[in-house]
Amino acid sequence: MEILDTLRHGDHQLTKRMAAWDSAWARQVLPPVEEAAEHTKLWWAAAVIMAAGGGRRGRKAAAAGITAMAVAELLSNGVAKQLVERRRPPKEWIPHDDVKDRPDSSSFPSGHSAAAVAFTASVASSWPWAGAACAVPTVLVALQRVHSGAHYPSDVAAGAAIGLAAAALVRATPRLLVRRLG
């Protein structure tokens, strides 16, 4: 139990520290990132751009990204959030106005992070350069989720793990189907 208490304490301390991070950069960049990531608009836009301008490779990357994102959202929002009831970080820890816009659902895991990581990891396996470009907003989404007080860092880490698992599942599915049916 001592290890869990230490981890929980560290999670809480990091949440407070990240939420209190006051810089002009954070105030300018993170709110638009949150708006773009809401309802996966950012990832759908990236998929459209890849599919329209990337030829066959772009269409393959976009399809893989959207599929993995859907799987990650199902696992994080449809399964994990229903199984784990965790309150969002206390409003008193968040010294800025972003605290008003927090969802009412369970804090664990971060569905935004799961979707972002799943999309990016799947795109990267099909088209590494596009995946690298998607990694930048993915990291910003993860930072924003903690900075806004919507999540603890452990929620974001769990969302990232779900995203990686979803990307791996989407990547492995065609081979598994060929083996099974062939």
C-alpha positions in Angstrom: 0.0 0.0 0.0 2.9 2.3 0.6 3.9 2.2 -3.0 0.3 3.1 -4.1 0.2 6.0 -1.6 3.5 7.3 -2.9 2.3 7.1 -6.5 -1.0 8.7 -5.7 0.8 11.5 -3.8 3.2 12.1 -6.8 0.2 12.1 -9.2 -1.5 14.7 -7.1 1.6 16.9 -6.8 2.3 16.7 -10.5 -1.3 17.7 -11.2 -1.1 20.7 -9.0 2.2 21.8 -10.5 1.0 21.4 -14.1 -2.3 23.2 -13.4 -0.4 26.1 -11.8 1.9 26.4 -14.7 1.4 30.0 -15.7 3.1 31.1 -19.0 2.0 33.1 -21.9 2.7 30.2 -24.1 0.4 27.9 -22.2 -2.4 30.5 -22.1 -2.1 31.0 -25.9 -1.5 27.5 -27.2 -3.4 25.0 -24.9 -7.0 26.4 -25.1 -7.1 26.2 -28.9 -5.5 22.7 -28.8 -8.3 21.6 -26.4 -11.0 23.1 -28.8 -9.4 21.4 -31.8 -9.2 18.0 -30.0 -12.8 18.2 -28.7 -15.0 15.6 -30.4 -11.8 14.4 -32.3 -12.1 17.3 -34.8 -8.3 17.6 -34.9 -7.8 14.0 -35.9 -10.6 14.0 -38.4 -9.1 17.1 -40.1 -5.7 15.4 -40.1 -7.2 12.3 -41.7 -8.9 14.3 -44.4 -5.7 16.2 -45.2 -3.7 12.9 -45.4 -6.3 11.2 -47.5 -6.7 14.1 -49.9 -3.0 14.9 -50.4 -1.1 11.8 -49.5 -2.1 9.4 -52.3 -2.4 5.8 -51.4 -0.1 6.0 -48.4 -2.1 9.0 -47.1 -5.4 7.1 -47.4 -4.0 4.1 -45.7 -2.6 6.2 -42.9 -5.9 8.1 -42.5 -8.0 4.9 -42.4 -5.7 3.3 -39.9 -5.7 6.4 -37.7 -9.5 6.8 -37.7 -10.0 3.1 -37.0 -7.6 3.0 -34.1 -9.1 6.2 -32.7 -12.5 4.6 -32.8 -11.3 1.5 -31.0 -9.5 3.6 -28.4 -12.6 5.7 -27.7 -14.7 2.6 -27.4 -12.2 1.1 -24.9 -11.5 4.3 -22.9 -15.0 6.0 -22.9 -17.2 3.0 -23.4 -15.5 0.5 -21.2 -12.8 1.9 -18.8 -14.7 5.0 -17.7 -17.7 2.8 -16.9 -15.6 0.4 -14.8 -13.5 3.0 -12.9 -15.2 5.9 -11.2 -12.6 8.5 -10.4 -13.3 12.1 -9.5 -11.6 14.9 -11.5 -8.9 16.8 -9.7 -10.4 19.2 -7.1 -11.3 22.7 -8.5 -9.2 24.2 -5.7 -6.0 22.9 -7.3 -6.7 24.7 -10.6 -5.8 28.4 -10.4 -7.2 29.4 -13.8 -10.6 29.6 -15.6 -10.2 26.3 -17.5 -11.7 24.5 -14.5 -15.2 25.5 -15.5 -15.2 23.4 -18.7 -14.4 20.0 -17.2 -16.6 17.1 -18.1 -18.8 15.3 -15.5 -17.6 11.8 -16.5 -15.0 9.7 -14.7 -11.5 11.2 -14.9 -9.9 7.8 -15.6 -8.7 7.3 -18.3 -8.3 10.3 -20.6 -10.3 9.6 -23.7 -8.7 12.6 -25.4 -5.3 11.1 -24.8 -6.4 7.6 -25.9 -7.8 8.9 -29.2 -4.8 11.1 -29.9 -2.2 8.4 -29.2 -4.2 5.8 -31.1 -4.5 8.0 -34.1 -0.9 9.1 -34.1 0.6 5.6 -33.5 -1.5 4.1 -36.3 -0.6 6.9 -38.7 3.1 6.5 -37.8 3.1 2.8 -38.6 1.7 3.6 -42.1 3.4 6.9 -42.8 6.2 7.8 -40.3 6.5 11.5 -41.4 2.8 12.1 -40.9 3.0 10.3 -37.6 5.8 12.6 -36.5 3.7 15.6 -37.4 0.8 14.3 -35.5 2.9 13.6 -32.4 3.3 17.4 -31.7 -0.5 18.0 -31.2 -0.8 14.6 -29.4 1.7 15.8 -26.7 0.0 19.2 -26.5 -3.4 17.4 -26.0 -1.9 15.4 -23.1 -0.4 18.5 -21.5 -3.7 20.4 -21.9 -5.7 17.7 -20.2 -3.7 18.0 -17.0 -3.2 21.7 -17.2 -6.9 22.4 -17.5 -7.7 20.2 -14.4 -9.6 17.7 -16.5 -7.3 14.8 -15.6 -4.5 13.6 -13.4 -1.2 12.6 -15.2 -2.0 8.9 -14.5 -5.3 9.3 -16.4 -3.4 10.6 -19.4 -0.8 7.8 -19.1 -3.6 5.2 -19.0 -5.3 6.8 -22.0 -2.0 6.7 -23.8 -1.6 3.0 -23.0 -5.1 2.3 -24.3 -4.3 4.3 -27.5 -1.1 2.3 -28.1 -3.0 -1.0 -27.5 -5.8 0.1 -29.9 -3.1 1.0 -32.6 -1.4 -2.3 -32.1 -4.8 -4.1 -32.4 -5.7 -2.3 -35.6 -2.3 -3.0 -37.1 -2.4 -6.7 -36.2 -6.0 -7.4 -37.2 -5.5 -7.9 -41.0 -2.7 -10.4 -40.3 -4.8 -12.2 -37.8 -7.7 -12.4 -40.2 -5.6 -13.7 -43.0 -4.2 -16.4 -40.7 -7.6 -17.3 -39.4 -9.4 -17.3 -42.7 -6.5 -18.5 -44.9 
